[in-house]
Amino acid sequence: MGVLVAVLVILALDVVEPESAGRATIAALALVFLGGFITQLLGTTPAGRDPGALAFTAVTSVILIAGATYVAIGPTVGRFWAVVMLVAWFIASVAVFRLDAATITPGQSVGGLAGPLLRATGVVVAVVALFDLAASVATRLTSSSAAARAVARQARRMAYLDELTGIPNRRAAREALPEVIRSGGGSVVLIDLDHFKQVNDTYGHEEGDRILRAAAQMLGAGLRDEDLVARWGGEEFLLILPDTPPEGAAIVAERCRAALRTIEAPVSVTASFGIAPLTTLADVDLSLARADDALYDAKDAGRDRVVIRGAPETA
């Protein structure tokens, strides 16, 4: 009890690290148990000494100390303490056994100490082996569980990322839209790279993929942390701009339009932009449809421009 109180005081004063305090506690408890065992050995006469009780103390002490160490620190230190305590008990037992043998008179019994202690040693070795097995299984289960969680996290992350550009995909954007509306609304900007099919047909899909990756990078540059750029599909992208009215979204779109022109490519990279406000949850699809209409208005007007469609009319 005194050892535990001292450890609690040390932890409360933040004098040492918790792990060091744990090791010190286990060491102190081991010394206490060992001291009790030696006291049992030396405090009685050979005739009054109970080999079974001594063996029980040895087994109990090793199981408690080694088990606590396995759980608190790990198998390596647990095995260390088990071996240290067994060796100490063995040395003490042999010493007392020899002392008893030297002091008894002919016809007296040594007390049968060796047999129970050897059996106790065998029990402790078996228990430590079980501790090792349990620790090994726990480690494998923990590793497998951690690996499974990591795989699941990676799979979930990949499910929401576009494989080509590395930015959020259509699914991620669709799931983000209701949250933006619940937090106050904003605007969506639908973007379509102009004449992109001709790029693929003339320069190949590898060049087209490179341009898509560059466009994703340009569109994401300069956005706020709360903004989102996603690949909507093919050569289309979607900007989600929370707390931004369509007029503010148009400023962002114009900046993106200028940035796309700086992409190094065999042809000038331009895009058409359609903007619509996000209003209510019931109108998410309608807002996207209006952004799409604005995008086609931009294309019909000659491409490479920004067009805004207002909020849906209410009845």
C-alpha positions in Angstrom: 0.0 0.0 0.0 2.8 2.4 0.9 4.4 1.7 -2.5 1.2 2.5 -4.4 0.7 5.7 -2.3 4.3 6.8 -3.1 3.7 6.2 -6.8 0.5 8.2 -6.8 2.2 11.1 -5.1 5.0 11.0 -7.7 2.6 11.0 -10.6 0.6 13.9 -9.0 3.8 15.9 -8.7 4.7 15.1 -12.3 8.2 14.3 -11.2 8.8 11.4 -13.6 7.1 10.0 -16.7 4.2 7.7 -16.2 6.0 4.8 -17.8 9.0 5.2 -15.5 6.7 5.3 -12.5 5.0 2.1 -13.8 8.4 0.3 -14.0 9.4 1.6 -10.6 6.1 0.3 -9.1 6.5 -3.2 -10.6 10.1 -3.3 -9.4 9.0 -2.3 -5.9 6.2 -4.8 -5.8 8.7 -7.5 -7.0 11.0 -6.6 -4.1 8.1 -6.7 -1.7 7.1 -10.2 -2.8 10.6 -11.4 -2.8 11.2 -10.0 0.6 8.1 -11.8 1.9 9.3 -15.1 0.4 12.7 -14.8 1.9 11.1 -13.9 5.2 9.1 -17.1 5.0 12.2 -19.1 4.4 14.3 -17.6 7.1 11.6 -16.9 9.7 10.8 -20.5 10.5 12.7 -23.7 11.5 13.2 -26.5 9.1 10.5 -28.5 10.9 8.0 -25.7 10.8 8.6 -24.6 7.3 5.7 -25.4 4.9 7.1 -26.2 1.4 3.6 -25.9 -0.2 3.1 -22.4 1.2 6.5 -21.3 0.0 5.8 -22.7 -3.5 2.4 -21.1 -3.6 4.0 -17.7 -2.7 6.6 -18.2 -5.5 4.0 -19.0 -8.1 1.6 -16.3 -7.0 4.3 -13.6 -6.9 5.7 -14.4 -10.4 2.2 -14.6 -11.9 1.2 -11.2 -10.4 4.4 -9.4 -11.2 5.1 -10.9 -14.6 1.4 -10.6 -15.6 1.3 -6.9 -14.5 4.5 -6.3 -16.4 3.2 -8.0 -19.6 0.1 -5.9 -19.6 1.6 -2.5 -18.5 5.0 -2.6 -20.3 5.3 -5.6 -22.6 6.5 -9.2 -23.0 10.2 -8.5 -23.0 10.2 -6.8 -19.6 7.6 -9.3 -18.3 9.9 -12.2 -19.1 12.8 -10.3 -17.5 11.0 -10.0 -14.2 9.8 -13.6 -14.3 13.4 -14.8 -14.8 14.8 -12.5 -12.2 12.3 -13.5 -9.5 12.6 -17.2 -10.3 16.4 -17.0 -10.1 16.3 -15.1 -6.8 13.8 -17.6 -5.3 15.9 -20.5 -6.5 19.1 -19.1 -5.0 17.3 -18.3 -1.7 15.7 -21.8 -1.6 18.9 -23.6 -2.3 20.7 -21.6 0.3 18.1 -22.4 3.0 17.9 -26.0 1.8 21.7 -26.4 2.3 21.5 -24.6 5.6 18.8 -26.9 6.8 20.7 -29.9 5.6 23.8 -28.8 7.5 22.0 -28.1 10.8 19.6 -31.1 11.2 20.5 -34.1 13.3 20.5 -37.6 11.9 17.0 -38.9 11.3 15.4 -35.5 10.8 13.8 -34.5 7.4 15.0 -31.6 5.4 11.4 -30.6 4.9 10.9 -31.6 1.3 11.5 -28.0 0.0 13.2 -28.9 -3.3 10.3 -30.9 -4.8 7.5 -28.2 -4.4 9.9 -25.5 -5.5 10.8 -27.4 -8.7 7.1 -28.0 -9.4 6.4 -24.3 -8.7 9.1 -23.4 -11.2 7.5 -25.6 -13.8 4.1 -24.0 -13.2 5.6 -20.5 -13.5 7.4 -21.4 -16.7 4.2 -22.7 -18.1 2.3 -19.5 -17.0 5.0 -17.3 -18.5 4.7 -19.3 -21.8 1.0 -18.7 -21.7 1.6 -14.9 -21.1 3.9 -15.0 -24.2 1.3 -16.8 -26.3 -1.4 -14.3 -25.2 0.9 -11.3 -25.9 1.7 -12.7 -29.3 -1.9 -13.3 -30.2 -2.9 -9.8 -28.9 -0.1 -8.3 -30.9 -1.2 -10.0 -34.1 -4.8 -9.1 -33.4 -3.9 -5.5 -32.7 -1.7 -5.4 -35.8 -4.4 -7.0 -37.9 -7.1 -4.7 -36.5 -4.9 -1.6 -37.1 -4.1 -2.8 -40.6 -7.8 -3.4 -41.3 -8.7 0.0 -40.0 -5.9 1.6 -42.1 -7.1 -0.3 -45.2 -10.7 0.8 -44.5 -9.7 4.4 -44.0 -7.7 4.3 -47.2 -10.5 2.7 -49.1 -13.0 5.3 -47.8 -10.5 8.1 -48.7 -10.0 6.7 -52.2 -13.8 6.3 -52.7 -14.1 10.1 -52.3 -11.1 11.1 -54.5 -10.7 11.2 -58.2 -8.1 8.8 -59.2 -6.7 10.9 -62.1 -6.5 14.3 -60.5 -6.3 13.5 -56.8 -9.0 16.0 -55.9 -12.5 15.1 -54.4 -14.8 13.3 -56.8 -18.5 13.7 -57.7 -19.6 11.6 -54.7 -17.6 13.8 -52.3 -19.1 17.0 -53.8 -22.7 15.6 -53.6 -22.2 14.8 -49.9 -20.7 18.2 -49.2 -23.6 20.2 -50.8 -26.2 19.6 -48.0 -23.7 20.5 -45.3 -22.9 23.8 -47.0 -26.6 24.6 -47.2 -27.2 23.7 -43.6 -24.4 26.0 -42.5 -25.7 29.0 -44.4 -25.7 28.4 -48.1 -23.3 29.7 -50.8 -22.8 29.2 -54.5 -21.8 26.4 -56.9 -19.6 27.0 -60.0 -19.8 24.4 -62.8 -16.7 24.4 -65.0 -16.2 22.7 -68.4 -12.9 22.9 -70.3 -13.5 24.2 -73.8 -13.0 21.9 -76.9 -11.4 19.3 -74.7 -12.4 16.4 -77.0 -10.3 18.0 -79.7 -7.3 18.0 -77.3 -7.7 14.3 -76.8 -8.2 13.5 -80.4 -5.3 15.7 -81.6 -2.7 15.2 -78.9 -3.7 12.0 -77.2 -5.3 11.1 -74.0 -2.0 11.2 -72.1 -1.7 14.9 -72.9 -5.4 15.4 -72.0 -4.9 13.7 -68.6 -1.9 16.0 -68.0 -4.0 19.0 -68.7 -6.8 17.8 -66.4 -4.4 17.4 -63.6 -3.0 20.8 -64.2 -6.5 22.3 -64.3 -7.4 20.6 -61.0 -4.3 22.2 -59.4 -5.0 25.6 -60.9 -8.7 25.6 -59.8 -7.8 24.6 -56.2 -5.1 27.2 -55.8 -6.1 30.2 -53.8 -9.3 28.7 -52.5 -10.3 29.0 -48.8 -10.1 26.0 -46.5 -13.9 25.7 -46.5 -14.1 25.8 -50.3 -14.1 22.6 -52.3 -13.0 21.8 -55.9 -14.1 18.5 -57.3 -13.9 16.7 -60.5 -17.6 16.5 -61.6 -16.9 14.1 -64.5 -14.9 14.0 -67.7 -13.5 17.5 -68.3 -16.0 19.1 -65.9 -15.2 20.5 -62.4 -17.3 21.9 -59.6 -16.5 24.6 -57.1 -18.5 24.7 -53.9 -18.1 28.1 -52.2 -19.8 28.4 -48.8 -21.1 31.8 -47.6 -20.4 33.2 -51.0 -23.1 35.0 -53.1 -23.1 34.4 -56.9 -21.4 37.8 -57.4 -18.5 36.8 -55.2 -18.4 33.4 -56.9 -18.1 35.2 -60.2 -14.9 36.9 -58.9 -13.4 33.5 -58.0 -14.5 32.1 -61.3 -12.8 34.9 -63.2 -9.6 34.3 -61.3 -9.8 30.6 -62.1 -10.5 31.4 -65.8 -7.3 33.5 -65.9 -5.3 30.8 -64.1 -6.3 28.1 -66.6 -4.9 30.1 -69.4 -1.4 29.9 -67.9 -1.3 26.1 -68.2 1.5 25.0 -70.6 -0.2 23.0 -73.4 -0.1 22.7 -77.2 -3.3 24.8 -77.2 -4.7 27.6 -75.0 -6.6 26.1 -72.1 -9.9 27.9 -71.6 -13.1 27.0 -69.8 -16.7 28.0 -69.5 -18.2 28.8 -66.1 -21.8 28.5 -64.9 -22.8 29.9 -61.4 -25.9 29.4 -59.3 -26.7 30.0 -55.7 -27.2 27.2 -53.1 -30.5 27.9 -51.3 -32.3 25.1 -49.6 -31.8 21.4 -49.2 -34.9 20.7 -51.4 -33.3 22.8 -54.2 -29.8 21.1 -54.4 -30.5 19.4 -57.7 -32.3 22.5 -59.0 -29.3 24.7 -58.1 -27.0 22.3 -59.9 -29.3 22.3 -62.9 -29.3 26.1 -63.0 -25.5 26.1 -62.8 -25.5 23.7 -65.8 -27.9 26.0 -67.7 -25.6 28.9 -67.0 -22.6 26.8 -68.2 -24.4 26.2 -71.5 -25.3 29.8 -71.8 -21.6 30.6 -71.5 -20.8 28.0 -74.2 -23.6 29.4 -76.5 -22.2 32.9 -76.0 -18.8 31.9 -77.3 -17.1 29.9 -74.4 -14.3 31.1 -72.2 -16.6 33.2 -70.0 -18.6 33.3 -66.7 -22.4 33.3 -66.6 -24.6 33.5 -63.5 -28.1 32.1 -63.1 -30.2 33.5 -60.2 -32.0 31.7 -57.4 -34.9 29.4 -58.3 -38.3 31.2 -58.5 -40.7 30.4 -55.6 -44.4 29.8 -56.1 
